[in-house]
């Protein structure tokens, strides 16, 4: 399975990235060393969407806080960049894909990343992974 993360990325050209205690949704908590991950620079922090593809070099779940009744699972990961995106893909390109049941990879990404504006790690389908690969 492949994953995608939407997060603040200050230097998309960096060769390595470390993301601490990231929220996970849609299967994101299963991310592990060796998994492929697509990096989206969050528009909430001035980013432009898809910037890179990488491989997870380490993954560690964040301990749950005992004082919270409900808590979204979080994980810390390190990533080695393997490619830079050659075409733009972000909120503007995905927002028109709103028919949640149409089965399109664009709709899956819009649903998982932009229906809720929070930054997060998500699992993506094989179809969405192949679609994202076409941007490299």
C-alpha positions as CSV (number, residue, x, y, z in Angstrom):
1,X,0.0,0.0,0.0
2,X,1.1,3.5,-0.7
3,X,0.5,6.6,1.5
4,X,0.3,10.3,1.1
5,X,0.9,13.1,3.6
6,X,-0.3,16.7,3.5
7,X,1.9,18.7,5.8
8,X,3.9,21.9,6.0
9,X,7.0,21.5,3.9
10,X,9.4,24.4,4.0
11,X,12.0,23.0,1.6
12,X,10.5,20.7,-1.1
13,X,14.0,20.2,-2.5
14,X,15.3,18.5,0.6
15,X,16.6,15.0,0.3
16,X,15.2,13.9,3.6
17,X,12.2,14.9,5.7
18,X,11.1,14.2,9.3
19,X,7.5,14.6,10.3
20,X,6.8,14.3,14.1
21,X,3.4,13.2,15.6
22,X,1.3,13.4,12.4
23,X,-2.4,12.8,12.5
24,X,-3.4,9.7,10.6
25,X,-6.7,8.8,8.8
26,X,-8.0,6.4,6.2
27,X,-5.4,3.7,7.0
28,X,-2.5,6.1,7.6
29,X,-1.6,4.6,10.9
30,X,-0.3,1.4,9.2
31,X,2.5,3.3,7.5
32,X,5.8,1.5,7.8
33,X,9.5,1.6,6.8
34,X,9.9,0.9,3.1
35,X,6.4,2.2,2.1
36,X,6.1,4.7,-0.8
37,X,4.7,8.1,0.3
38,X,3.6,11.1,-1.8
39,X,4.3,14.4,-0.2
40,X,1.9,17.3,-0.5
41,X,2.9,20.8,0.8
42,X,-0.2,21.9,2.7
43,X,-1.9,24.9,1.2
44,X,-2.9,25.8,4.7
45,X,0.7,26.7,5.3
46,X,1.4,28.3,1.9
47,X,2.3,25.1,0.0
48,X,1.2,24.2,-3.5
49,X,0.2,20.6,-3.2
50,X,2.1,17.6,-4.5
51,X,5.8,18.2,-4.4
52,X,7.6,14.9,-4.1
53,X,7.6,11.1,-3.8
54,X,9.7,9.3,-1.3
55,X,10.3,6.1,0.7
56,X,9.6,5.9,4.5
57,X,12.9,5.2,6.2
58,X,11.4,5.0,9.7
59,X,8.0,5.0,11.3
60,X,7.0,5.1,15.0
61,X,3.6,5.4,16.5
62,X,3.1,8.3,19.0
63,X,2.0,7.2,22.4
64,X,-1.6,8.0,23.2
65,X,-2.3,10.6,25.9
66,X,-4.2,9.1,28.8
67,X,-5.9,12.3,29.6
68,X,-7.8,12.3,26.3
69,X,-10.9,10.2,25.8
70,X,-10.8,10.5,22.0
71,X,-7.6,10.8,20.1
72,X,-6.7,10.4,16.5
73,X,-3.8,8.0,16.1
74,X,-0.5,9.8,15.3
75,X,2.8,8.6,13.9
76,X,6.3,10.1,13.4
77,X,8.0,9.3,10.1
78,X,11.2,10.0,8.3
79,X,11.2,10.0,4.5
80,X,13.9,9.9,1.8
81,X,12.9,11.8,-1.3
82,X,13.1,9.7,-4.5
83,X,11.5,12.2,-7.0
84,X,10.2,15.7,-7.4
85,X,6.8,16.4,-9.0
86,X,6.9,17.7,-12.6
87,X,3.3,18.8,-12.7
88,X,1.0,20.7,-10.3
89,X,-1.6,18.8,-8.3
90,X,-3.3,20.5,-5.3
91,X,-6.6,21.7,-4.0
92,X,-7.3,23.8,-7.1
93,X,-6.9,20.9,-9.4
94,X,-8.8,18.4,-7.2
95,X,-11.7,20.5,-6.0
96,X,-14.0,19.8,-8.9
97,X,-14.0,16.0,-8.1
98,X,-16.8,16.0,-5.6
99,X,-18.9,12.9,-6.6
100,X,-17.7,10.8,-3.7
101,X,-18.9,7.6,-5.3
102,X,-17.4,8.0,-8.8
103,X,-14.3,5.8,-8.1
104,X,-11.9,8.3,-9.6
105,X,-8.4,8.6,-8.0
106,X,-8.8,12.4,-8.1
107,X,-12.0,12.1,-6.1
108,X,-10.3,9.8,-3.5
109,X,-7.5,12.4,-3.0
110,X,-9.9,15.3,-2.8
111,X,-12.0,13.4,-0.2
112,X,-9.1,12.3,1.9
113,X,-7.2,15.6,1.9
114,X,-9.6,18.4,1.3
115,X,-13.0,17.5,2.7
116,X,-11.3,18.2,6.1
117,X,-8.6,20.8,5.9
118,X,-6.4,19.2,8.6
119,X,-2.9,17.9,7.7
120,X,-2.6,14.2,7.9
121,X,-1.1,10.9,6.6
122,X,-3.6,8.8,4.6
123,X,-3.5,5.4,2.8
124,X,-4.2,5.6,-0.9
125,X,-5.5,2.9,-3.3
126,X,-3.5,1.3,-6.0
127,X,-5.4,3.5,-8.5
128,X,-4.6,6.7,-6.7
129,X,-1.0,5.6,-6.3
130,X,-0.7,5.0,-10.1
131,X,-2.4,8.4,-10.8
132,X,0.1,10.1,-8.5
133,X,3.0,8.4,-10.1
134,X,2.0,10.1,-13.4
135,X,3.1,13.4,-11.9
136,X,6.8,12.3,-11.7
